[in-house]
């Protein structure tokens, strides 16, 4: 009974669960990256992004003021001050003066210093050190604070990454370099493939079937196989190691799929429309621009999504065809790899940079995704 039309398969629940799992595997890491991009380094290192809306517990090491700031209060020498910065929203729950017992005391208690004297720390971070003799040394007393920090979100990560011209990461320059590579590398193959697909779909000429077969065969050629020969060709004609070379490389690698996809869509368009236009005296160029292109927009949009995502996230082609010692043409994928090595401890920088790198592809995908299925299924049924 499962195969009768109109009845639900017993495996429907398996499909639904699989879809939910796939969506969760994609959504949760993306959401975590988004939330982490607005958090500070301390918060990222002490708690997960799913705890970002709740107070977090941190243990920090601070120092009191140096002995040269002490004042004499009667028979005692006193050093007073605040361990927490002004405006820092944190509550001290425990403190200590030894790394072996960072939570030995609670706020308000008095601890004996190893070199003599006492120290007390309040819940708001205020401290007082007292000694019958003058404090000596060049540095203040080390204090370990166990604090409860309120949730904090900031836009400073994005300001430093995108809008600070002096930031050492250079992510803003990499962002515009990636746009410079991606936009032409998406538009050029679409234009070339659209003309070629129309010719293969609606124009009669000798060898058309062989060209279609050759295009299908090129779909299985590995990109890595052609990198070195193509680079030598680019260097030989003077377009290597620059934007023009990387545009041509992306165009060449994407054309087989683009032509194949667009041809299959154009072949499925009604023949009567094309024939009537020819009877009315329309040229092939007019048929292509005024009839075929508007009707083929779903297929064009679906390929544009794929090409934009592939080009934006590309690292291999950019490293081969776009090398610049000054960093002016470094793309975001390569910049992220560099940040992993040089800024591996700055999680807020890595999280913000990574989310910036996926924000534009996400916007493009959700803008054009309604055309994706229509374009991919084009020509599969009559």
VEXBA-665243 format. One record per residue (C-alpha): residue number from 1; y, z, x. Coordinates in steps of 0.02 Angstrom, whole numbers, plus 50000, padded with zeros to 5 digits. Layout:
N
[NUM; [Y; Z; X]];
...
REM end
This chain:
382
[1; [50000; 50000; 50000]];
[2; [50115; 50020; 50149]];
[3; [50132; 49832; 50171]];
[4; [50184; 49795; 49991]];
[5; [50366; 49738; 49977]];
[6; [50479; 49870; 49905]];
[7; [50379; 50020; 49966]];
[8; [50430; 50133; 50111]];
[9; [50322; 50138; 50265]];
[10; [50244; 50303; 50315]];
[11; [50323; 50280; 50486]];
[12; [50500; 50284; 50416]];
[13; [50522; 50466; 50466]];
[14; [50470; 50422; 50645]];
[15; [50607; 50291; 50652]];
[16; [50736; 50410; 50582]];
[17; [50692; 50547; 50706]];
[18; [50697; 50422; 50850]];
[19; [50870; 50364; 50799]];
[20; [50933; 50543; 50787]];
[21; [50863; 50583; 50960]];
[22; [50942; 50428; 51038]];
[23; [51110; 50466; 50958]];
[24; [51102; 50647; 51019]];
[25; [51057; 50592; 51196]];
[26; [51213; 50483; 51197]];
[27; [51336; 50593; 51101]];
[28; [51308; 50763; 51184]];
[29; [51338; 50709; 51366]];
[30; [51491; 50609; 51313]];
[31; [51560; 50754; 51213]];
[32; [51526; 50872; 51359]];
[33; [51619; 50757; 51478]];
[34; [51765; 50746; 51357]];
[35; [51779; 50935; 51336]];
[36; [51760; 50967; 51524]];
[37; [51902; 50847; 51562]];
[38; [52022; 50971; 51479]];
[39; [51956; 51128; 51566]];
[40; [52004; 51210; 51729]];
[41; [51895; 51222; 51884]];
[42; [51856; 51406; 51859]];
[43; [51802; 51382; 51679]];
[44; [51691; 51233; 51720]];
[45; [51606; 51328; 51861]];
[46; [51574; 51486; 51760]];
[47; [51523; 51423; 51587]];
[48; [51455; 51268; 51502]];
[49; [51561; 51154; 51396]];
[50; [51476; 51216; 51238]];
[51; [51555; 51387; 51272]];
[52; [51730; 51316; 51294]];
[53; [51792; 51389; 51130]];
[54; [51739; 51565; 51175]];
[55; [51801; 51688; 51307]];
[56; [51710; 51671; 51473]];
[57; [51665; 51801; 51603]];
[58; [51718; 51769; 51783]];
[59; [51709; 51865; 51946]];
[60; [51856; 51828; 52061]];
[61; [51903; 51894; 52232]];
[62; [52085; 51940; 52258]];
[63; [52186; 52042; 52382]];
[64; [52319; 52171; 52361]];
[65; [52487; 52159; 52445]];
[66; [52491; 52178; 52635]];
[67; [52524; 52350; 52713]];
[68; [52699; 52298; 52766]];
[69; [52750; 52309; 52582]];
[70; [52706; 52494; 52566]];
[71; [52837; 52621; 52517]];
[72; [52839; 52808; 52542]];
[73; [52836; 52914; 52385]];
[74; [52855; 53093; 52439]];
[75; [52708; 53138; 52552]];
[76; [52612; 52980; 52501]];
[77; [52619; 52800; 52556]];
[78; [52601; 52685; 52406]];
[79; [52564; 52499; 52380]];
[80; [52583; 52437; 52201]];
[81; [52574; 52267; 52120]];
[82; [52479; 52150; 52005]];
[83; [52318; 52059; 52047]];
[84; [52335; 51935; 51904]];
[85; [52472; 51805; 51898]];
[86; [52607; 51812; 51766]];
[87; [52551; 51724; 51609]];
[88; [52367; 51728; 51654]];
[89; [52274; 51775; 51495]];
[90; [52130; 51881; 51560]];
[91; [52060; 52055; 51532]];
[92; [51979; 52154; 51673]];
[93; [51813; 52231; 51619]];
[94; [51754; 52294; 51790]];
[95; [51808; 52295; 51972]];
[96; [51747; 52342; 52145]];
[97; [51797; 52345; 52327]];
[98; [51629; 52296; 52402]];
[99; [51534; 52132; 52384]];
[100; [51376; 52234; 52357]];
[101; [51450; 52319; 52204]];
[102; [51577; 52204; 52125]];
[103; [51567; 52298; 51959]];
[104; [51559; 52477; 52023]];
[105; [51713; 52536; 51929]];
[106; [51794; 52513; 51760]];
[107; [51982; 52495; 51734]];
[108; [52073; 52659; 51760]];
[109; [51948; 52735; 51883]];
[110; [51995; 52782; 52061]];
[111; [51897; 52721; 52212]];
[112; [51895; 52792; 52389]];
[113; [51943; 52664; 52521]];
[114; [51837; 52650; 52677]];
[115; [51986; 52677; 52792]];
[116; [52054; 52820; 52690]];
[117; [52159; 52828; 52535]];
[118; [52124; 52779; 52356]];
[119; [52147; 52630; 52243]];
[120; [52148; 52615; 52054]];
[121; [52152; 52456; 51948]];
[122; [52208; 52445; 51767]];
[123; [52142; 52328; 51632]];
[124; [52299; 52219; 51645]];
[125; [52276; 52192; 51832]];
[126; [52402; 52318; 51894]];
[127; [52344; 52419; 52045]];
[128; [52403; 52569; 52145]];
[129; [52349; 52618; 52321]];
[130; [52390; 52790; 52390]];
[131; [52364; 52868; 52561]];
[132; [52430; 53020; 52649]];
[133; [52453; 52915; 52807]];
[134; [52530; 52743; 52825]];
[135; [52418; 52594; 52784]];
[136; [52377; 52486; 52934]];
[137; [52317; 52308; 52957]];
[138; [52385; 52134; 52925]];
[139; [52300; 52096; 52760]];
[140; [52284; 52181; 52592]];
[141; [52130; 52263; 52521]];
[142; [51999; 52146; 52449]];
[143; [51963; 52178; 52265]];
[144; [51827; 52100; 52158]];
[145; [51875; 52080; 51975]];
[146; [51757; 52050; 51832]];
[147; [51870; 51971; 51702]];
[148; [51854; 51904; 51526]];
[149; [51960; 51746; 51518]];
[150; [52020; 51670; 51354]];
[151; [51981; 51486; 51320]];
[152; [52103; 51371; 51406]];
[153; [52132; 51185; 51389]];
[154; [52253; 51084; 51493]];
[155; [52319; 50908; 51511]];
[156; [52356; 50932; 51696]];
[157; [52193; 50845; 51743]];
[158; [52249; 50684; 51659]];
[159; [52425; 50700; 51728]];
[160; [52358; 50717; 51904]];
[161; [52234; 50575; 51886]];
[162; [52338; 50445; 51794]];
[163; [52523; 50485; 51809]];
[164; [52546; 50566; 51978]];
[165; [52589; 50428; 52103]];
[166; [52552; 50543; 52249]];
[167; [52380; 50602; 52193]];
[168; [52250; 50584; 52330]];
[169; [52117; 50520; 52213]];
[170; [52206; 50355; 52177]];
[171; [52121; 50345; 52007]];
[172; [52274; 50269; 51922]];
[173; [52273; 50123; 52045]];
[174; [52085; 50104; 52021]];
[175; [52109; 50101; 51832]];
[176; [52230; 49955; 51840]];
[177; [52123; 49867; 51971]];
[178; [51974; 49879; 51853]];
[179; [52077; 49805; 51711]];
[180; [52132; 49665; 51828]];
[181; [51951; 49625; 51864]];
[182; [51879; 49650; 51690]];
[183; [52000; 49559; 51575]];
[184; [51996; 49389; 51664]];
[185; [51809; 49409; 51699]];
[186; [51783; 49427; 51511]];
[187; [51900; 49290; 51450]];
[188; [51853; 49154; 51575]];
[189; [51665; 49148; 51537]];
[190; [51699; 49153; 51349]];
[191; [51813; 49001; 51361]];
[192; [51694; 48902; 51471]];
[193; [51540; 48952; 51372]];
[194; [51620; 48910; 51204]];
[195; [51655; 48730; 51258]];
[196; [51482; 48711; 51335]];
[197; [51394; 48787; 51184]];
[198; [51483; 48669; 51064]];
[199; [51434; 48519; 51169]];
[200; [51252; 48573; 51177]];
[201; [51248; 48612; 50990]];
[202; [51340; 48466; 50908]];
[203; [51367; 48325; 51034]];
[204; [51233; 48197; 51070]];
[205; [51213; 48147; 51253]];
[206; [51068; 48111; 51371]];
[207; [50987; 48261; 51454]];
[208; [51048; 48389; 51328]];
[209; [50875; 48466; 51306]];
[210; [50854; 48480; 51494]];
[211; [51021; 48570; 51509]];
[212; [50970; 48694; 51375]];
[213; [50805; 48724; 51465]];
[214; [50896; 48750; 51630]];
[215; [51013; 48877; 51551]];
[216; [50866; 48973; 51479]];
[217; [50784; 48970; 51651]];
[218; [50942; 49040; 51732]];
[219; [50931; 49193; 51620]];
[220; [50787; 49259; 51726]];
[221; [50871; 49234; 51896]];
[222; [50906; 49406; 51973]];
[223; [51088; 49438; 52013]];
[224; [51043; 49514; 52181]];
[225; [50958; 49352; 52234]];
[226; [51120; 49254; 52229]];
[227; [51242; 49382; 52302]];
[228; [51233; 49336; 52486]];
[229; [51229; 49144; 52464]];
[230; [51373; 49155; 52340]];
[231; [51473; 49267; 52456]];
[232; [51450; 49144; 52599]];
[233; [51510; 49004; 52485]];
[234; [51663; 49104; 52433]];
[235; [51707; 49144; 52613]];
[236; [51684; 48963; 52659]];
[237; [51807; 48900; 52529]];
[238; [51928; 49046; 52553]];
[239; [51911; 49145; 52391]];
[240; [51801; 49286; 52454]];
[241; [51853; 49470; 52459]];
[242; [51984; 49453; 52322]];
[243; [52012; 49450; 52135]];
[244; [51979; 49264; 52118]];
[245; [51811; 49280; 52204]];
[246; [51754; 49424; 52094]];
[247; [51813; 49332; 51937]];
[248; [51711; 49180; 51984]];
[249; [51560; 49287; 52026]];
[250; [51561; 49376; 51859]];
[251; [51589; 49210; 51770]];
[252; [51442; 49128; 51856]];
[253; [51323; 49272; 51824]];
[254; [51370; 49286; 51639]];
[255; [51378; 49103; 51589]];
[256; [51191; 49075; 51553]];
[257; [51183; 49215; 51425]];
[258; [51352; 49169; 51351]];
[259; [51305; 48986; 51327]];
[260; [51134; 49030; 51258]];
[261; [51205; 49157; 51134]];
[262; [51349; 49048; 51073]];
[263; [51243; 48890; 51059]];
[264; [51115; 48978; 50949]];
[265; [51256; 49035; 50836]];
[266; [51343; 48866; 50827]];
[267; [51181; 48775; 50788]];
[268; [51163; 48883; 50633]];
[269; [51332; 48832; 50562]];
[270; [51327; 48714; 50410]];
[271; [51310; 48534; 50465]];
[272; [51404; 48470; 50314]];
[273; [51566; 48550; 50375]];
[274; [51555; 48461; 50543]];
[275; [51510; 48292; 50466]];
[276; [51647; 48302; 50335]];
[277; [51775; 48339; 50470]];
[278; [51718; 48188; 50570]];
[279; [51727; 48078; 50415]];
[280; [51906; 48139; 50387]];
[281; [51949; 48080; 50563]];
[282; [51951; 48245; 50657]];
[283; [51920; 48234; 50843]];
[284; [51789; 48339; 50931]];
[285; [51926; 48450; 51002]];
[286; [52002; 48478; 50830]];
[287; [51830; 48518; 50757]];
[288; [51800; 48641; 50897]];
[289; [51967; 48731; 50889]];
[290; [51997; 48730; 50700]];
[291; [51821; 48748; 50631]];
[292; [51693; 48805; 50759]];
[293; [51795; 48940; 50847]];
[294; [51851; 49032; 50689]];
[295; [51674; 49027; 50618]];
[296; [51599; 49084; 50784]];
[297; [51707; 49239; 50802]];
[298; [51561; 49362; 50774]];
[299; [51463; 49283; 50916]];
[300; [51616; 49278; 51029]];
[301; [51652; 49461; 50992]];
[302; [51473; 49516; 51024]];
[303; [51470; 49430; 51194]];
[304; [51643; 49498; 51234]];
[305; [51576; 49675; 51207]];
[306; [51430; 49647; 51325]];
[307; [51533; 49560; 51458]];
[308; [51671; 49689; 51454]];
[309; [51548; 49833; 51470]];
[310; [51451; 49750; 51611]];
[311; [51607; 49704; 51708]];
[312; [51694; 49871; 51682]];
[313; [51541; 49971; 51738]];
[314; [51496; 49854; 51881]];
[315; [51483; 49922; 52057]];
[316; [51373; 49800; 52152]];
[317; [51476; 49641; 52126]];
[318; [51639; 49735; 52160]];
[319; [51574; 49806; 52324]];
[320; [51516; 49634; 52382]];
[321; [51660; 49524; 52325]];
[322; [51805; 49647; 52318]];
[323; [51828; 49743; 52480]];
[324; [51997; 49815; 52525]];
[325; [52026; 49942; 52664]];
[326; [52193; 49997; 52587]];
[327; [52114; 50044; 52420]];
[328; [52232; 49935; 52317]];
[329; [52089; 49836; 52237]];
[330; [51959; 49975; 52227]];
[331; [51882; 49982; 52053]];
[332; [51844; 50142; 51958]];
[333; [51656; 50141; 51985]];
[334; [51681; 50134; 52173]];
[335; [51818; 50266; 52165]];
[336; [51701; 50383; 52070]];
[337; [51570; 50363; 52206]];
[338; [51701; 50408; 52336]];
[339; [51756; 50560; 52235]];
[340; [51578; 50625; 52229]];
[341; [51581; 50635; 52418]];
[342; [51758; 50695; 52448]];
[343; [51795; 50797; 52292]];
[344; [51622; 50857; 52244]];
[345; [51683; 51035; 52214]];
[346; [51825; 50985; 52099]];
[347; [51728; 50967; 51939]];
[348; [51885; 50947; 51833]];
[349; [51935; 50795; 51934]];
[350; [51763; 50717; 51922]];
[351; [51747; 50752; 51736]];
[352; [51920; 50681; 51697]];
[353; [51893; 50528; 51806]];
[354; [51724; 50494; 51729]];
[355; [51790; 50508; 51551]];
[356; [51937; 50394; 51591]];
[357; [51811; 50267; 51655]];
[358; [51714; 50267; 51491]];
[359; [51860; 50285; 51370]];
[360; [51911; 50101; 51375]];
[361; [51734; 50032; 51350]];
[362; [51710; 50153; 51206]];
[363; [51870; 50092; 51124]];
[364; [51818; 49909; 51145]];
[365; [51644; 49942; 51078]];
[366; [51699; 50037; 50922]];
[367; [51834; 49906; 50888]];
[368; [51714; 49758; 50892]];
[369; [51545; 49839; 50852]];
[370; [51544; 49772; 50672]];
[371; [51526; 49596; 50744]];
[372; [51389; 49645; 50866]];
[373; [51237; 49634; 50752]];
[374; [51303; 49481; 50661]];
[375; [51326; 49391; 50826]];
[376; [51158; 49440; 50900]];
[377; [51059; 49393; 50744]];
[378; [51147; 49227; 50724]];
[379; [51026; 49081; 50719]];
[380; [50872; 49191; 50698]];
[381; [50852; 49145; 50515]];
[382; [50900; 48997; 50408]];
REM end
